[in-house]
Amino acid sequence: MSYELKIDPKSRAAGRFIGQVRKELVSAAIAEKKETGVNQQQIATKLGVNRSVISRLLRGDANLTLRSIAEIAWAFGWEPKFTLQRKPKIAEGQNHFELPLPQQTIVATGSSGNNALSNAIAPVGVATINRKEVTYAG
């Protein structure tokens, strides 16, 4: 016997967003622990809650709210950022589409061998500039 879960597009979009936020929160918490040595108990103490509350939030066993995200960010000394962008238009039946790539300023090596900050904006990834050629490997 097999089961097919039917998830409507609205629920799927909400679930993906919540998952992305949780992943970002956990990744930042791990990086912060490596950098400063802070642990869940210290964050819980700063927020006046039990360590299990922080553990459940980061593990995905508790509902993330805007307040809980803001409070955890405050305890770690972070400033949360939020942006919205328009979804790419996808034709019905199309399973391939181009996503806009994030951009960053790149450092270029000039022909003289000196590093110069390029005003060029390139997608995040590896950009190699050799004389007049630009090769991007994302």
C-alpha positions in Angstrom: 0.0 0.0 0.0 1.4 3.4 -0.9 0.3 6.8 0.3 0.5 10.0 -1.7 0.6 13.2 0.3 -1.1 16.1 -1.4 0.4 19.4 -0.4 -1.1 22.5 -1.9 1.2 25.1 -3.4 0.6 27.6 -0.6 1.6 25.0 2.1 4.6 23.9 0.1 5.8 27.5 -0.3 5.3 28.2 3.5 7.1 24.9 4.4 10.1 25.7 2.1 10.4 29.2 3.5 10.3 28.0 7.1 12.9 25.4 6.3 15.2 28.0 4.7 14.9 30.3 7.7 15.5 27.4 10.2 18.5 26.3 8.1 20.0 29.8 8.1 19.4 30.1 11.8 21.1 26.8 12.6 24.0 27.5 10.3 24.6 30.9 11.9 24.4 29.4 15.4 26.9 26.7 14.5 29.3 29.3 13.0 28.8 31.5 16.1 29.6 28.6 18.4 32.8 27.9 16.4 33.8 31.5 16.4 33.0 32.5 20.0 32.3 29.3 21.9 28.8 30.4 22.9 26.4 27.5 23.6 22.7 26.9 23.8 22.7 27.2 27.6 24.3 30.6 27.5 21.7 31.8 24.9 18.9 30.3 27.0 20.1 32.1 30.1 20.4 35.4 28.3 16.8 35.0 27.1 15.5 33.7 30.4 14.3 30.4 29.1 15.2 26.8 29.6 17.9 25.4 27.3 15.4 22.9 25.9 13.4 25.8 24.4 16.4 26.8 22.3 17.2 23.2 21.4 13.6 22.6 20.2 13.6 25.8 18.1 16.9 24.9 16.4 16.0 21.3 16.0 12.7 22.0 14.3 10.5 20.6 17.1 9.0 24.0 18.0 7.3 26.6 15.9 9.6 29.5 14.8 7.8 32.8 15.1 9.1 36.2 14.2 9.5 36.9 17.9 11.6 33.8 18.6 13.8 34.5 15.6 14.3 38.1 16.7 15.0 37.1 20.3 17.6 34.4 19.3 19.2 36.9 16.9 19.4 39.5 19.7 20.9 36.9 22.1 23.6 36.1 19.6 24.2 39.8 18.8 22.9 39.4 15.2 20.7 41.7 13.2 18.2 39.8 11.1 17.5 40.9 7.5 14.4 40.1 5.5 13.9 40.5 1.8 11.2 39.6 -0.7 11.7 39.0 -4.4 9.4 38.2 -7.3 9.3 34.5 -8.2 10.5 33.7 -11.7 7.7 33.0 -14.2 7.5 29.4 -15.1 5.4 28.2 -18.1 3.1 25.3 -17.4 5.0 22.0 -17.9 8.4 23.8 -17.8 10.8 22.1 -15.4 13.8 24.2 -16.1 14.2 28.0 -15.4 16.9 30.5 -14.7 17.1 32.0 -11.2 18.6 35.4 -10.7 22.1 34.8 -9.1 23.2 36.7 -6.0 25.8 39.3 -6.8 29.1 40.3 -5.3 32.0 42.6 -6.0 35.0 40.7 -7.3 38.8 41.3 -7.0 40.6 41.2 -10.3 44.2 40.8 -11.1 45.3 43.3 -13.6 47.8 42.6 -16.4 50.6 44.1 -14.3 49.9 41.5 -11.6 48.6 44.0 -9.0 45.3 43.3 -7.4 42.7 45.9 -8.1 39.1 46.0 -6.9 37.0 45.7 -9.9 33.8 47.7 -10.1 32.3 44.7 -11.9 29.5 42.8 -10.3 29.6 39.1 -10.8 27.4 36.2 -9.6 28.5 34.5 -6.4 30.8 31.7 -7.4 34.3 31.6 -8.8 35.2 34.3 -11.3 38.5 34.2 -13.0 39.7 37.3 -14.8 42.6 36.9 -17.2 43.4 40.0 -19.3 40.1 40.7 -21.1 38.5 37.3 -20.5 36.1 36.6 -17.7 35.3 33.0 -16.9 32.7 32.2 -14.4 32.3 28.9 -12.6 29.3 29.0 -10.3 
